[in-house]
């Protein structure tokens, strides 16, 4: 199964509470944090919601 590498590139300060919660559910808390997640519909939905804060690369 493929994985996706996700990096937080913009601050969470002043964002909607749901967007902050989504970032935390992906394991991202500070600018520069990276995580590797499975490429599935749940992860893609989270990326779609807060994509403006992220840098995504497929592995």
ABEGO torsion letter per residue (X at the ends): XBBBBBBBABBABGBBAAAAAAAAAAGBABBGBBBBBBBBAAAAAAAAAAAAABBBBBX
